[in-house]
Amino acid sequence: MLKALMITIGAALTVFLAGTSAIVAQPGGAGAAPLRALGERDMQAARGSGCQLSFDAGRSTLVYVIGDEFMIRTRAGRTVCRVSDRQFSALSDGGSLSCGGYRLTIRRTGRSVGHMESDSASAPATLTAAGRGRPWTVRGHWGSAC
């Protein structure tokens, strides 16, 4: 009886250790999304005003730009970087900017569709975040509203 119990405990311990080491050994950077979705609270915290730019993937906003504020969220939290008027204008068609330790590149991949009634436009685009581990790219929409 004691021998059977010891074998069971030994087997359980082996399974536990193997499972734990497999979880710990998984690479954190490979395929892991460096950017998190910005929440409504994040975007309302922006102090800028005027025209807005955003990159949306599905229902998540990953990049939000208003006035001189370029905003992203990483594992470390919300990061706001300053952009000049020239950078803001250049970003309207896509482009690159460094923020929060990442080089973020937005590239339009399709035709832009404008909406006169809301003074807005959007286009299919990709967002690439590079700078910590392997570059990460996601498809979505790059839009502007004034």
GIMO-V488223 format. One line per field, one symbol per residue. psi: psi as a letter, one per 20 degrees, with the letter a starting at -180 (. if undefined). burial: 1 if it has 9 or more other C-alpha atoms within 8 Angstrom, else 0. A space follows every 50 residues. Layout:
psi=???
burial=???
This chain:
psi=ghghghgggggggggggggghhghipphhoipphqrpprhhghiipirrb qqqqppocjpphppppcjpoprpahiapppqqqrhgggghihjbaqqppk jqopppppjapppqnhhjlrqqqqrqpppqhnbqqppqqbpprqp.
burial=00000000000000000000000000000000001101000110000000 11111110001111111111111100011110100001011101110010 0111111100000000001111111111111000110011111110
